[in-house]
Amino acid sequence: MTVRGRPPHVNRGPHPDEDSGPPEPARPGPLLPQRTVLIIFAALVIGIATGTLAYLAYHLLAEAVLAGGAASGAAIPTLHKLID
């Protein structure tokens, strides 16, 4: 008489009730909180937009980079107060 299913030589893995070794280590949390990432991303977008507009107005790359950096720097504390 044959039993349907896998042949007996196939490893079926551990039984769910059996102890399969040490528990998995806990996954670490995120590197930065979601609010912080949102503030930095929004400041980056503001800085890029400001730098692009400055470059289109003056056609000076150094001035556009300085304007974008200043706008990003000013946006971070402002967004920190606004986003709560």
N, C-alpha and C positions, 0 to 999 in steps of 0.2 A: 504494500500500500504506500502511495506517495502523498506527501503533504504539499499543497500548493504554497508558493512563496519562494523565498530565496534559498539557495542551497545552504547547507549548514556551515560551509567553510567561509562564507561571506561575513565579515565583521559588521555587526549591526551598531556598534558604538555602545557607550555605557548606558545602563538603564537609568531613566530619569530619577529614580529614588536613590541610586548609588552616589557616593561621594566621588566627585571627579577631580579632586585635588583642591588646592588653595583657592579661595575666592579671587575674582579679578580685582585688581586695584581700582580705586575710585578715579574717575576721570577728573583732571584738573578743571577748574572753572575757566571762564574766558579771560584772555589777557587784559582786556579793557572792558569796562561796562558799556552797555549799549548807548547810554546817554552821552558818554565821552566820545564814542566813535561818531555819533550823529553830529555833535558840536564840531569836531575836527573836520568831518566831511563837509559840513555846510560852510565852515570858514575857508576850506580849500576851494570850494566852488566860488565863493565870493571873491577870493583872491585871484583866481584865474579869470573871472569875468572882468574884474577891475584892471588887471594887467593887460588883457586883450583890448579893452576899450582905450587904455592909455597908449598902447602901441599903435592902434588905429588912428589915434588923434595926433601923436607926436612923431611916430616912426623912429623912436629911440628905444632900443631893447633894454638898455640899462635902466632907463627911467620907468619903463613898463614893469620890469621886475621889482624895482623898489616900490612902485605904487601897489602892485599886487601883494607883496610881502607886508606892507603897512596895512593894507585893507584886511588881510588875513589876521594879522596880529591884533588889530582893533576889533575884529569880529568875534574872536574867541571869548573875551570877557563879556561882551554884549550878549552873545548867544548863551553863555553860562547863566546870566541873570534871567534871560527870557525863557529858556527851556527848563522847566522844573517838573 
